[in-house]
Amino acid sequence: MRVLVVHNRYASAQPSGENNVVDQEVALLREGGYRVGLFERRSDDIAARSLAGKAALPLLVPWNPAVRRELAARLRAERPDVVHVHNVFPLLSPAVLAACADAGVPAVATLHNYTQVCPPGTLQRDGRPCAECVGGSPLPAVRHGCYRGSRLATVPLAVSLSANRRRWWTGVARFLCISAAQREVLVRSGMPRERLAVKHNFVPDPDARRTGRGEHLLYLGRLAETKGVRLLMAAWDKVAAGGGVGVPLVIAGTGPLEREVTAWAAGRDDVRYVGLYDPDQCRTAIAAAVAVVAPSTWLEAFGLVVVEAMAAGVPVVAAGHGAFVELVEEGVTGLLHRPGDPASLAAGLRRISADPTRNREMGEAARRRYEQDFSPAVGLERLVDEYRTAINGGT
């Protein structure tokens, strides 16, 4: 089987779980003996564009004719069996689907977020869940400036959603949702149920596994409102006011709330802000954790850090909504707190730390769940099955 992977790589200044997923799937396919090519653009390259090139970029977000021509020519020359589309914003555009149709190659698309029904893809506005555009016009997103707080910046995304909705829905043989929770949102929006499959992301088996009780509670991710960082700080203040839990909170990552987190952590011996970890440091930190904390306020479509914790035999404390409710079995592989509630999160942090024996049992159960549903072997089998379905016309 020959596969061509299409992806617009996110800027390297911020860690991207989506970039990691794409890289890991490509490596997994190649290790499995499949021939995999890449058709990529990099958001890092935008900085090198001329002023005119940067000014023209919003016009290419809904449709990039040069990409259509280039990809169609490559497909005709290489004749892959299937094209796997990931992110197309901002340099590729949905023109990649027209190229697949031009060359007669079936397309599979992984939906890493909610951009099919929400211009910024978050289903959130002003720190709260929002579905105002789902199943209807994206004009509310423009009115509220949902992408980067800017109406102007939101317009290209809204135009692309409106202009290309039918092209997406008819031009993709199989949509791969990364959770059942995500699939249900998309089905309710009107997307074709029969072409929406659930294929969870897989996580490589880590070199590091937890062997002791753990040395810290760990938040690992982007320092942003949607990830629940402010909620975590408020919850930890409640934990500290009650005497703490015997281990510090380690926060690793960077993002728009970095200064706020740095100031909050300064001078405290119960909090360590460590900045951005590289992949090896991430694995080591997870394996040394009493638990990993995932307090997102938006409806996560998956939750890679949760599965990374499971792979290391570490339980999690996660928000009880979105994909987390299918990843975390309450009281078995971790704990779920009431979304947006600092008192509930604080209670979960105390509970996960209070009983080392129960914590160890949850970690062991988390590892078993990883082996059953999120290992590379499982990921490869499910991915190739979906490719075969697409090649056979969706049946």
Secondary structure, DSSP 8 states (H G I E B T S, - for coil): -EEEEEEEE--TTS--HHHHHHHHHHHHHHHTT-EEEEEEEEGGGGGGS-HHHHHHHHHHSS--HHHHHHHHHHHHHH--SEEEE---TTTT-THHHHHHHHHT--EEEEE-SSTTTSTTSS-EETTEE--TTTTS-SHHHHHHTTTTT-HHHHHHHHHHHHHHHHHHHHH-SEEEESSHHHHHHHHHTT--GGGEEE--------S----SS-SEEEEES--SGGGTHHHHHHHHHHHHHTT--SS-EEEE--STTHHHHHHHHTT-SSEEEEE---HHHHHHHHHTEEEEEE--SS--S--HHHHHHHHTT--EEEESSTTHHHH--BTTTEEEE-TT-HHHHHHHHHHHHH-HHHHHHHHHHHHHHHHHHTSHHHHHHHHHHHHHHHHTT--
